[in-house]
């Protein structure tokens, strides 16, 4: 399975980011991921930004583009598999 290497990489990246962001982000990594996912879910700005980004940068065919809700669900599954959220 590719989850263990991904989980380790995610933890290392999150640990390296601890303390960045002008002190606004929680020091606890799990809390940062919980808040990130919550904000992505409730703030409509992120869905619009995602759509604009994908339309301008993706090489995928129109019928292959992953909608924001699917991308968010995948992010939630990946962070859950990595043990970063419960």
N, C-alpha and C positions, 0 to 999 in steps of 0.2 A: 504494500500500500504506500502511496505517496504522502499520506497524512503526517506520519511522524517527522520526516524532514521538513515539511511545510510548517508544522507546528513549532518546531525548533527555530526555524527562520523567522516566523512571526514573533515569537517571544524575544528573540535577540534584537530584532528591529524595534519592537516596542520598548524594550529595556534601554536601547541606545537613545530613544527619544525622550526618556524620562527626564524631566526638568527643562525641556525645551518649551517654547510657546509662551514665553514671558510669564511663566508661573500661573497661567490661567487653567492649564490642564491638570487634572488630579494626578498625583504621584503614583497612585495605585493603577497598575496596567489594566486590570480587569474593569475597573470603574471607567477608565478612559474609553475602552472598547464598548462598554454598555452605553455610555453617553453618546459615543459616535453613532452607534446603530440607532439609538433613539432619535437623535437629531436628523439623521438621514431619512428616517421613517416619517417624521412629523413636519419637517420643513420643506414646503413645496419648491423652494428655490433649488434644492439639490436635484430634484427630478428634472427640472428644466435645464439645469447646467449639464447634467448627464446626457440628456437628449441632444443638446447643442454640440457637446464634445464628440459624441459618437457619430453624429451626422457629418461633422467636419474632419474627423481623424480616422475613422474606421474604414478598412478596406472591404468589409463584409458587404455582401449583397443586401438589399433592403429587407428581404425576407429572412435574412440570417442575423439581423441586429437584435440583440437581447434587450428587451424592455427594462426600464429602471426597476420595476418591481421584481423581476427575475434576478437582476444583478444584485439587488439588495438582499434577496433571499439567499443567493449564493454566498454573499459576504457573511451573512449570519451563520450559514452552515459551516463555512470555513473557520470562522472565529470560534464557533462552538466545538468543532472537531479539534481545534488547537487548545481548547481549554481556557480560552480568553474570556468567554462569557458562559453563563449558565442558563 
